[in-house]
Amino acid sequence: MESSSVFANIVRAPEDPILGVTVAYNKDSSPHKLNLGVGAYRTEEGKPLVLNVVRRAEQMLVNDSSRVKEYLPIVGLADFNKLSAKLIFGADSPAIQENRVTTVQCLSGTGSLRVGAEFLARHYHQLVIYIPNPTWGNHTKIFGLAGLSVKAYRYYDPATRGLDFQGLLEDLGAAPSGSIVLLHACAHNPTGVDPTIEQWEQIRQLMRSKGLLPFFDSAYQGFASGSLDADAGSVRMFVADGGECLAAQSYAKNMGLYGERVGALSIVCKTADVASRVESQLKLVIRPMYSNPPIHGASIVATILKDRDMYNEWTVELKAMADRIISMRQKLFDALSARGTPGDWSHIIKQIGMFTFTGLNTEQVAFMTKEYHIYMTSDGRISMAGLSSRTVPLLADAIHAAVTRVG
């Protein structure tokens, strides 16, 4: 009998708003169903992709009989950490050359953010973090559960479907001195709206003048524009001024290593001595959390990053993924234009990265799911990677119907 269970009083939790989309999609028996909720790359055929260079790296690792399955150190694989810092900050970064960066391997982007959040909650003097509105759904929970007070700053302007730059500057300008600020390095999730280089420079000047601490979430380096260097531009701008910052990296998207959970947290400090002390405390955060990170995914990344030919092969495959997403944006924009769909849809080609914030409301999204079997998050965010040349007309028809028939 259930009533005898010590857990009988537990209520059923709601589905995760993002992962729940896939649950609903899987239950749908329509042959025409389309899942645009999932944040994972798909080929033109709608299939998951394992990069050729990743398969090659794995083969090399499997064939290396000297490899063992011993524990990694608490901070992870040394080569991986060194190469990850170089990838995001640049090979010639003064911070790296001066040993002012400490990098620890974590469990993808989520784990890197969580370790950083726990470290700040224990050791930073200001326990408030400002996150963009909107932002990735997990950010609020990650920082809140780590013990930080989470506040929002204006980011997206629904009227222009672009950046509310004035609102952003006002909110950060009003934030208490020393506050932490979460910044998406590129390809903002869920909106696909990024500041321009000039706007980033204004944000940097404002934050440094107020002593605000930048915490970058870099989940899409190379995946937004196709250029690893361009997509790290915002982070490098903040490191170049000699100031301190945190950066969480994920290799889920740009190497397609979703299930391997490969990520890194880097903290850029003022001096090598501070960086060394920070690392000692990061170990104390990680040890009781998961002891040390897994070896396989990090070994794949390190194998690719340290070999010039494999690195070059990766950049070609990465650019091909980014280009396919950019072409899907153009195709969807063209299809809506051809149908004469009411409204300005130029934001679809102005936004960048895996996601587009369509501007569709909850009712329109529900209508598209019911009538067209198209699944997306209720805020109207769609994954461009889930689209193909074959499915663009279906989505355009659905959007056209939703806009003309639902308020």
Disulfide bonds with the S-S distance in Angstrom:
none
